[in-house]
Amino acid sequence: MLDIKFIRENAETVKKNCEDRKMKCDIDRLLILDEKRRELMLAVEELNAEKNKINNQIQKASSEEKGKLIEQGKEVKDKLEKTEPELEKVNAEYKSILYAIPNMHSEDTPIGPDESCNEVIKKVGEIPKFDFQPKEHWELGAELDLIDSVRAAKVSGSRFNYLKGDLVLLEFALMQFAFSVLTDAKILKEIAEKNNLKVSAKPFIPVLPPVMIRPEIMNRMARLDPEEMYSLERDNLNLIGSAEHTLGAMYADEILDAKELPIRLVGFSTAFRREAGSYNKDMKGILRVHQFNKLEMESFTEPDKSLDEQNFIVAIQEHLIGALGVPYQVVSICTGDMGKPDVRQIDIETWMPGQNKYRETNTSDLIGDFQARRLNTRFRSDDGKVEYVHMNDATAFSGRPMIAIMENYQQADGSIKVPKVLKKFMPGNPDFIVKK
């Protein structure tokens, strides 16, 4: 959430930001509630102080004085019983509006209502040319017996799949390759130097996080729309939509030491999403499904280092995707298309020959202190000052790069060439994925 002091001092700017992000937020009402809330908090504080004072006086008072003091105490109690519920009611509405306000976008974020206003920063790699009609990944998956949507639909419903054989091994090869990069300080230093970034080369800590999250913690993360979540009502838990949801909340209500920063985590988990707003979109294959595996990066930094941290993370993403040898473009996401907690969102879109277009495979989100305020995740600097950390989250790999590999590396005979960088992570070091 935004700092209420910032909102008070920059109300018109915050209103404009809400408009740019296509979100309705009643800033004027929030400021009225803020003033009323402060008045009521002060009144409750003064009444409690008076109550304590009277209680202390009663202990020392004579019998004659006690009666008067008890009457005064009752009056104070009556006032508190009226004021506290009013404060509670005002607080509830205040928080409801405050929590609905999106983060402020960065200066270099494009302004626009939807994805049509996203801006391509750069393109890398040549789009491959085929001497045959390239197939979509779901066709290849069916022909090579790698993706079974029919049986999965029988067992679990639409938008579920059985991944099989070498495709499973390819997915875990991708994850192992990413871990080999993210946990190696030497490689990370080379990536930073190549991109002229003065950042720490501290490796990422591998994590297997919980895939269930308490709804109140998910609310504090401010990330996924509740309509997208799978809810386990009996146990008051939700299934996560990405490892970032439990990674980001890992240090909630803690004060970290500045010497620990940056803290970099890389978490592997299964993710679950309803895909509520994507009716009839990407129904075939594994591009948009209810269950998928994902390797997610999460970092916690000092405020003045968070932008460089995001640029570093994007450089890592480019290194990972670039090593696969598939064409991609880096895209700056506009205000109307970016996530609510994001200051700045950068996507990597990879060329999919079967679809004849670029599709998003990686996202990097600079969050600033927006989530940290809600999570109460702070750090203590060397001079003893306590501040909110800044947070970044980003995709290392999900199932989507497999689509890019299948479509870009498909051969005329229907086989799929294994990218050189992944071969050593595949059992038997195969050159091609072929039908068994």
FENNORUR-V28668 format. One line per field, one symbol per residue. ss: DSSP state (A for helix, B for strand, O for the rest). psi: psi as a letter, one per 30 degrees, with the letter a starting at -180 (. if undefined). A space follows every 10 residues. Layout:
ss=???
psi=???
This chain:
ss=OOOAAAAAAO AAAAAAAAAA OOOOOOAAAA AAAAAAAAAA AAAAAAAAAA AAAAAAAAAA OOAAAAAAAA AAAAAAAAAA AAAAAAAAAA AAAAAAAAAA OOOOOOOOOO OOOOAAAOBB BBBBOOOOOO OOOOOOAAAA AAAOOOBBAA AAAAAOOOOO OBBOAAAAAA AAAAAAAAAA AAOOAAAAAA AAAAOOOOOO OOOOBBBOOO OBBOAAAAAA AOOOOAAAOB BBAAAOBBBO OOOAAAAOOO OOOOBBBAAA OOBBBBBBBB BBOOOOOOOO OOOOOOOOOO BBBBBBBBBB BOAAAAAAAA AAAAAAAAAA AAAOOOOBBB BBOOOOOOOO OOOBBBBBBB BBOOOOBBBB BBBBBBBBOA AAAAAOOBBB OOOOOBBBOB BBBBBBBOOA AAAAAAAAOB OOOOOBBOOA AAAOOOOOOO OBBOOO
psi=llkeeeeefh eeeeeeeeef ghkjkieeee eeeeeeeeee eeeeeeeeee eeeeeeeeff lleeeeeeee eeeeeeeeee feeeeeeeee eeeeeeeeff kllkllfgkk klfaffgkkk elkklkkkkk gljklleeee eeeghfkjfe eeeeefalgl ljklbfeeee efeeeeeeef efgjeeeeee eeeeghkilk gklkkkkjlk gkkkeeeeef fhdkkfffkk kieeghllkl flffefefge gkgljlkfff kkkkkjkklk kkkfheghkg khfkagejlf klkkjkkklk llefgeeeee eeeeeeeeee eeffgkklkk kkklefflle fkekkklkkk kjeefhlkkk fkkkjjfbge eeeefhjllk lfgfkklklk kkllkdkafe feeeeeefgk legflkkkke ffeffkkfhl elklk.
